[in-house]
Amino acid sequence: MEMTQMSPRRPYLLRAHYEWLLDNDMTPHIVVDVNVYGVSVPMEYVQNGQIILNISPRAVGNLELTNDEVRFNARFGGIARQVNVPMAAVIAVYARENGAGMMFEPELAYDEDTGSEETDAPIADNLVLIHDSRHGSKTSHDDNSPDDEPPPQPPKGRPTLRVVK
């Protein structure tokens, strides 16, 4: 069987490194490319098109490392979120404590998957923004409503603290 006909190595290497890091009492993190189609992560934590996710058992719930994706529940800023990361978007796995781990090399199977087969829309149109409901986020059609009032101005002068008993 030729290399091009074999299944991708990435999911197997990710699972192996995950177990190895846990066996050595390390905290596994993955680096994710958010520009890959199908990535669903809290976009407010993305920097330079990437997000680093702690996938240790203490940080996530219902972790699934399948051949196609990484899926789990986690809390971000106190809010429970569902995270879905296609395997093509996983760039690296490493230990927070010492950086032990590996970056994944590009694989032909993922180059084909990341194409625009699902949609011809630009990558930016495929990103999912997860709103923070604690701060009263509004949908985009509410932002232009004429009934909106400007936010109140903060008091002028020096801030003060009061002791409340």
Secondary structure, 3 states (H helix, E strand, C coil): CCHHHCCCCHHHHHHHHHHHHHHCCCCEEEEEECCCCCCECCHHHCECCEEEEECCCCCEEEEEECCCEEEEEEEECCEEEEEEEEHHHEEEEEECCCCCEEECCCCHHHHHHCCCCCCCCCHHHHCCCCCCHHHCCCCCCCCCCCCCCCCCCCCCCCCCCCCCC
